[in-house]
């Protein structure tokens, strides 16, 4: 059997803030999920995004510590157009989230931007260049 990618996991220091951020990006997160220690949402194509509180992670991995320094994994959201990259970035920054890289036309042929989620993880927004 060959393993297949099924889910991405987000460890949240503030679950409610994390869920609010990802709802703004269109993930269908169940209402009232903020009170649960573990939350799942199914995205297009069946790929799941999982959220756990830091306490949940520590419950089965007492050695776990919040990462320091550079991040190693991030989520990327495809937008329908370059204009949507700009508008989603502006909406998130306008809502108080931290912009990391303002939208630009990348040399690899995409409109690209990065905003930080509530835990400081980079979330890419991209669309094929027009």
N, C-alpha and C positions, 0 to 999 in steps of 0.2 A: 504494500500500500504506500502511496506517496502522500505525504501531508499536503494539505492545501490551506492557503491563507483564509481565515474565517473571520478574524476580528482584530481590531486595534484597541488597546487598553489605555485609558487616561487615569492617572492617579491624581485625585483632586484634593487640595488642601481646604478648599471651600466648595463643597459639592453644588450648592445652590447657584453660586456665581458661575461655576463651570457649565452647568446645564443651561443657564440663561444665555451664556455666550454661544454655545453650540446650537441652541434653538434659533438664534438670530441667523445662523448659517443654514437653516432649513432642516436640521435633523428633527425627526418626529419623536420627541422624547415624551414619555407618558406624563400626564398631569399628576402632580403630587409626588413625583419621583424624588423631590428634594429631601424627603424624610426617610428615604431608603439608603442603606449603606452601599448597595450595589445597584447599578442602573444599566440597562441595555437599550440600544436603539438599532433598528435595522435600516440600513441605507439602500440606495438603489443597487440592484444586482445582488442583494442579500448580504453584503459585507456589514458586519456588526461593529458598532462602537460601544465599548464597555467603560463605565466609570466606577471607580472604587474610591472610598475615602482612604486617607492615609491610615486610619485606625484599622480598617479591614485588612489592608496589606500587612500591617504589623501583627495582626491576629494569627496569621499563618507563617509570617517571616519576621520574627522578633529582631533580627539583625538589620532589617531594612532601614535605610536613612534617606531622607530627601536628597535627591541629586544636587550636587553643586557644580558650578562651571557650565561648560557648553552642553547643549542638548544633543541628543543622538538620533532622535526620531521625531518627526512632525507629521501633521496631517495636511493634506492639500485638497482644496475644493476647486473643481472646474466650474467656471462661470460660462454663461452662454455667449458672451461677447466681451471685447476689451472694455466697452463702456460699463458693463456690469461689474468688472473687476474694480473700476474706479468708484462706482456707486456703492458697492458693498463695503469697500475699504472706508469710504467717507462715512457711511452709516455707522460702522463699528467704532471708528475713531470719534465720531460725533456722540456716540453713546457712552464714551468714557474709556473705551479699551485703548491700549497703547499700540500705536502704529510702530512698526519696526523698519520696514522698507516701503516707502510710498510707491504707488503704481509707476511702472516704467516699462518701456518696450525692450525686452530682453533680447540678446543676440541670438538666442535659440528659437526665435520666432513666436514668442508669446508675450502677452501683456501680463505682468507679474507684480505681485505685492505680498507683503508679509505683515500680519498683525499678530500681537501676542495675546494668548488666552489668559485667563485670570491667574494661572500659575506660571506665566512667563514663557510658555511653550510657543514657538513660532508656528503659525498656521498660514500656509500659502494660499493665495487666491490667484487663479490663472485662467487665461483663455487664449485660444489660438489668435495670432495677430490677424487683423482684418486685411 
